[in-house]
Amino acid sequence: MIPERVLVVGAGQMGAGIAQVVAASGRTVRLHDTFPGAVERGLATIERSLGKLHEKGGPDPAPVLARITPVDEITEAELMIEAVVEHAETKKALFRAADDALPVGAILASNTSSIPITELAAATSRPERVIGMHFFNPVPVLALVEVIRADQTSDETAEAIVALARELGKTPAEANDFPGFVSNRILMPFVNEAAYALMEGVAEAEAIDTVARLGFAHPMGPLALADLIGLDTCVAIMEVLHAGLGDPKYAPCPLLRRHVAAGRLGRKSGRGFYEYG
């Protein structure tokens, strides 16, 4: 059965985008975040996004926004999609709380880009109903959803989430539960190597990104993409890859670590490999 009532936990860039596409599919959405003001900022982001899409012939924003309800707690839903900070213990605590609060038949999905789904499933009493549902930023624009099965995930759960992804207008790509799944197993070493090229003086940031854009036909270069993702998130994913695969080639570049230590996190902080007004 494809879920109709969805709880999105985390109202940041990814969570707001997920709430938007779920509501645009005609489903009811409850949006929850523990940080003060986060849900309000998320709703404002959704309204701006819908407005831009409407100018290009997209749906009327009002009915979509009307299907999104802010909530102060984890509340009844057929599906939870979490999009909180990329930190294993934080996600496990959330999954335990959702396991206690939501009906037995509810599916618990994670938007994690690297944390093992099997570990999240093991934190609950319903491991067969836990799955990875990894969207890509910006969620309303990019068509891919990576669907990751834990060792315990049932066929019924996987089929429901694949079907939901299609109803959201997305293309699901199924993957098994290995560190970084498919996307970040490939992408993050690319970003990391670009950071090494910059650190070692091979070329300036703009030249590195120009090579990727014009030579590889990528829509943006790896350093600009890292700024969009968040350099702190890139480091966190590389650390999961390094720990999970045990290969030193996955260790984060020292320049990435220095930027994060200095608060240069990318677009969200106004400065990363580039500066943003």
Backbone torsions as a table, in degrees:
resi	resn	phi	psi	omega
1	MET	NA	129.0	-177.4
2	ILE	-81.8	126.1	-177.0
3	PRO	-61.2	142.7	178.1
4	GLU	-113.4	-31.9	-180.0
5	ARG	-105.6	116.5	-169.5
6	VAL	-121.0	134.3	172.4
7	LEU	-106.0	122.2	175.0
8	VAL	-105.0	122.8	-179.9
9	VAL	-108.9	118.1	-173.4
10	GLY	110.2	113.6	-174.2
11	ALA	-111.0	22.4	176.4
12	GLY	-75.3	-159.7	-175.3
13	GLN	-56.1	-47.0	-178.6
14	MET	-73.6	-45.9	-178.4
15	GLY	-62.0	-40.6	178.1
16	ALA	-63.2	-41.9	178.8
17	GLY	-64.1	-40.2	178.0
18	ILE	-64.6	-45.9	178.3
19	ALA	-57.9	-40.3	-179.1
20	GLN	-62.6	-49.6	-175.5
21	VAL	-70.6	-31.7	177.3
22	VAL	-67.7	-45.2	179.2
23	ALA	-65.5	-36.8	179.5
24	ALA	-65.0	-20.7	178.4
25	SER	-81.7	-1.9	179.8
26	GLY	98.7	1.7	-178.3
27	ARG	-88.5	156.8	173.9
28	THR	-85.2	140.0	-175.8
29	VAL	-128.8	132.5	168.0
30	ARG	-107.6	132.5	-175.7
31	LEU	-116.0	123.8	-174.9
32	HIS	-130.2	139.6	173.6
33	ASP	-153.9	139.0	-177.4
34	THR	-82.0	-16.0	-178.6
35	PHE	-79.2	130.3	-179.7
36	PRO	-56.9	130.4	177.7
37	GLY	82.2	-7.7	-175.0
38	ALA	-66.2	-41.9	-179.0
39	VAL	-65.4	-41.5	178.8
40	GLU	-61.6	-42.8	177.7
41	ARG	-65.5	-38.7	177.9
42	GLY	-61.9	-43.1	179.2
43	LEU	-65.1	-37.2	177.2
44	ALA	-64.9	-38.7	176.8
45	THR	-63.0	-43.5	179.2
46	ILE	-62.0	-43.8	-178.7
47	GLU	-62.0	-43.0	178.0
48	ARG	-63.5	-43.4	-179.5
49	SER	-62.6	-46.0	179.3
50	LEU	-63.5	-36.6	178.8
51	GLY	-62.7	-42.8	178.6
52	LYS	-64.9	-41.4	179.1
53	LEU	-66.2	-36.9	179.5
54	HIS	-63.5	-38.4	177.7
55	GLU	-62.4	-24.5	179.9
56	LYS	-99.3	14.7	177.6
57	GLY	98.7	10.2	-179.7
58	GLY	-77.6	-177.6	-175.3
59	PRO	-69.4	161.0	174.3
60	ASP	-61.9	125.7	-177.4
61	PRO	-62.8	-31.9	-170.2
62	ALA	-58.1	-50.0	-179.5
63	PRO	-65.1	-32.5	178.8
64	VAL	-67.4	-48.2	179.1
65	LEU	-61.5	-34.5	-178.7
66	ALA	-66.0	-21.5	-179.6
67	ARG	-87.7	-0.6	-179.6
68	ILE	-108.3	120.7	-178.0
69	THR	-117.2	123.2	173.8
70	PRO	-67.7	139.7	176.7
71	VAL	-133.8	151.2	-176.3
72	ASP	-92.0	-6.3	-177.2
73	GLU	-149.4	168.0	173.9
74	ILE	-69.6	116.2	-171.6
75	THR	-128.4	170.6	-168.5
76	GLU	-54.5	131.7	179.0
77	ALA	-160.6	162.0	175.3
78	GLU	-89.0	-17.8	179.8
79	LEU	-148.9	131.4	167.2
80	MET	-105.6	132.9	169.5
81	ILE	-117.4	115.2	179.5
82	GLU	-95.2	141.6	177.4
83	ALA	-139.7	51.8	-179.4
84	VAL	-93.4	-173.8	-175.6
85	VAL	-55.4	146.6	-176.7
86	GLU	-79.5	73.0	-176.5
87	HIS	-141.3	120.4	-169.8
88	ALA	-57.9	-47.5	-175.5
89	GLU	-67.4	-34.9	176.6
90	THR	-63.8	-43.3	-179.9
91	LYS	-67.8	-40.3	179.2
92	LYS	-62.4	-42.6	178.6
93	ALA	-61.5	-40.3	178.7
94	LEU	-65.5	-42.8	-179.8
95	PHE	-65.3	-35.6	176.3
96	ARG	-65.4	-42.1	179.7
97	ALA	-65.6	-41.8	178.7
98	ALA	-66.6	-35.8	178.4
99	ASP	-61.5	-38.5	179.0
100	ASP	-73.6	-34.8	-169.2
101	ALA	-91.2	-28.9	-171.6
102	LEU	-96.4	155.5	179.5
103	PRO	-55.6	154.9	-175.9
104	VAL	-57.3	-34.8	-176.7
105	GLY	-83.9	-4.0	-176.8
106	ALA	-69.4	145.9	176.1
107	ILE	-93.0	138.9	177.2
108	LEU	-111.9	114.7	-176.6
109	ALA	-116.9	147.6	178.6
110	SER	-118.8	137.1	174.0
111	ASN	-88.6	13.5	-179.0
112	THR	-54.0	145.9	178.1
113	SER	-99.0	-1.4	-177.9
114	SER	-160.0	-24.4	-173.6
115	ILE	-71.0	134.1	-175.1
116	PRO	-58.1	127.0	178.6
117	ILE	-67.2	-32.9	179.3
118	THR	-59.9	-37.6	177.8
119	GLU	-68.0	-40.4	178.3
120	LEU	-65.6	-40.6	179.1
121	ALA	-62.0	-39.5	-177.5
122	ALA	-67.8	-17.5	178.9
123	ALA	-80.7	-2.5	-175.8
124	THR	-118.9	171.0	174.7
125	SER	-94.2	4.2	-179.1
126	ARG	-131.0	53.1	-174.4
127	PRO	-57.3	-27.3	-179.9
128	GLU	-69.9	-14.0	-178.7
129	ARG	-111.5	24.7	176.3
130	VAL	-112.8	139.4	-174.2
131	ILE	-155.8	158.6	172.7
132	GLY	-93.9	134.7	176.7
133	MET	-133.4	85.6	-170.3
134	HIS	-94.0	105.7	176.3
135	PHE	-84.9	168.4	-179.0
136	PHE	-123.0	146.8	-172.5
137	ASN	-93.5	130.3	1.2
138	PRO	-80.5	129.5	-172.8
139	VAL	-57.4	-42.8	-178.2
140	PRO	-66.3	-16.1	-174.1
141	VAL	-103.5	-46.0	-173.1
142	LEU	-81.0	137.3	-168.5
143	ALA	-87.1	-14.1	-171.3
144	LEU	-84.6	139.0	164.4
145	VAL	-129.8	120.4	177.5
146	GLU	-85.9	119.4	-178.7
147	VAL	-104.0	116.9	-173.0
148	ILE	-115.4	121.7	178.5
149	ARG	-88.0	128.0	166.6
150	ALA	-68.9	167.2	175.7
151	ASP	-57.9	-29.5	-173.8
152	GLN	-94.5	-10.7	-172.7
153	THR	-61.6	132.0	-180.0
154	SER	-79.3	157.8	175.7
155	ASP	-60.1	-39.0	-178.7
156	GLU	-60.7	-43.1	179.2
157	THR	-64.6	-46.7	-179.3
158	ALA	-61.6	-41.7	-179.8
159	GLU	-64.3	-38.7	-179.7
160	ALA	-65.9	-40.4	-177.7
161	ILE	-74.4	-37.2	175.2
162	VAL	-62.2	-43.4	179.5
163	ALA	-65.6	-39.9	178.0
164	LEU	-62.6	-45.4	179.8
165	ALA	-55.2	-42.7	179.4
166	ARG	-65.0	-39.5	179.4
167	GLU	-69.2	-20.7	175.3
168	LEU	-82.9	0.1	-178.4
169	GLY	83.7	17.2	-178.1
170	LYS	-103.9	163.6	174.1
171	THR	-106.4	112.1	180.0
172	PRO	-79.5	139.0	172.5
173	ALA	-122.8	117.1	-175.1
174	GLU	-85.8	138.9	-179.0
175	ALA	-139.5	156.7	174.3
176	ASN	-90.5	167.0	-169.7
177	ASP	-86.0	78.7	173.0
178	PHE	-115.2	156.1	-178.2
179	PRO	-53.5	127.4	179.6
180	GLY	79.2	-5.5	-178.5
181	PHE	54.9	-137.0	176.9
182	VAL	-93.6	-50.5	-169.3
183	SER	-60.2	-54.0	-174.6
184	ASN	-82.8	-18.3	170.8
185	ARG	-61.2	-32.6	-179.5
186	ILE	-95.1	-44.1	-172.3
187	LEU	-71.0	-46.2	-171.0
188	MET	-66.0	-38.6	173.2
189	PRO	-61.4	-31.6	176.4
190	PHE	-64.9	-47.9	176.8
191	VAL	-61.5	-44.3	-177.8
192	ASN	-61.7	-42.4	-179.5
193	GLU	-68.2	-34.6	175.4
194	ALA	-63.8	-39.4	177.2
195	ALA	-64.5	-39.6	175.6
196	TYR	-62.7	-42.3	179.6
197	ALA	-60.6	-38.8	177.0
198	LEU	-69.3	-46.4	-177.8
199	MET	-61.7	-37.6	-176.3
200	GLU	-86.1	1.0	176.2
201	GLY	77.7	20.5	177.6
202	VAL	-63.5	-39.6	178.3
203	ALA	-165.5	165.3	174.0
204	GLU	-75.7	163.7	-175.4
205	ALA	-56.9	-45.3	-177.6
206	GLU	-63.2	-38.0	179.2
207	ALA	-67.6	-40.8	178.8
208	ILE	-61.4	-45.7	-179.4
209	ASP	-69.4	-33.5	177.7
210	THR	-64.1	-39.8	177.0
211	VAL	-58.8	-44.1	-179.3
212	ALA	-68.3	-40.8	-177.6
213	ARG	-69.7	-47.8	-174.4
214	LEU	-91.7	-30.9	-179.8
215	GLY	-85.6	-34.8	-178.2
216	PHE	-106.6	-1.5	-178.2
217	ALA	60.2	33.5	174.1
218	HIS	-82.4	144.3	-179.5
219	PRO	-65.8	-28.0	172.9
220	MET	-147.8	157.6	-179.0
221	GLY	-75.3	166.5	-175.1
222	PRO	-65.9	-32.0	-179.2
223	LEU	-75.0	-41.4	174.8
224	ALA	-64.0	-37.5	178.1
225	LEU	-65.8	-40.9	177.5
226	ALA	-60.4	-40.5	176.3
227	ASP	-61.7	-38.0	179.0
228	LEU	-68.3	-43.3	179.4
229	ILE	-66.4	-40.5	-172.8
230	GLY	110.8	121.0	-176.0
231	LEU	-65.8	-30.5	176.2
232	ASP	-65.1	-38.5	177.3
233	THR	-67.1	-40.1	177.8
234	CYS	-60.1	-44.8	178.8
235	VAL	-62.9	-43.0	-179.7
236	ALA	-60.9	-41.9	179.9
237	ILE	-67.1	-43.5	178.5
238	MET	-60.5	-37.1	179.2
239	GLU	-66.9	-36.9	175.2
240	VAL	-64.7	-43.5	177.6
241	LEU	-62.0	-44.6	-178.5
242	HIS	-62.1	-46.9	-179.3
243	ALA	-69.0	-40.7	-174.4
244	GLY	-76.2	-32.3	-176.5
245	LEU	-103.4	-15.6	174.2
246	GLY	67.7	21.9	-178.0
247	ASP	-112.6	126.4	-177.0
248	PRO	-61.6	-17.0	179.9
249	LYS	-66.0	-16.2	179.9
250	TYR	-92.9	0.9	179.0
251	ALA	-67.4	136.7	-178.7
252	PRO	-60.6	140.1	176.0
253	CYS	-58.0	137.9	178.7
254	PRO	-56.3	-32.3	178.3
255	LEU	-65.2	-39.3	175.3
256	LEU	-59.7	-45.4	-179.6
257	ARG	-63.4	-40.1	-179.4
258	ARG	-64.8	-43.0	179.1
259	HIS	-61.7	-42.3	179.9
260	VAL	-65.0	-43.4	179.2
261	ALA	-61.1	-31.4	-180.0
262	ALA	-86.0	0.3	-178.9
263	GLY	80.9	11.2	177.6
264	ARG	-88.5	84.7	-171.2
265	LEU	-96.6	-2.8	-177.9
266	GLY	110.3	-149.3	-174.7
267	ARG	-57.7	-38.3	-173.9
268	LYS	-68.6	-21.4	177.5
269	SER	-106.7	-2.8	179.7
270	GLY	90.5	-7.0	-179.0
271	ARG	-157.2	133.3	173.9
272	GLY	-145.8	-116.0	170.2
273	PHE	-73.4	-22.5	176.7
274	TYR	-126.2	167.7	175.6
275	GLU	-105.1	144.1	-175.9
276	TYR	-128.0	134.3	179.9
277	GLY	-74.0	NA	NA
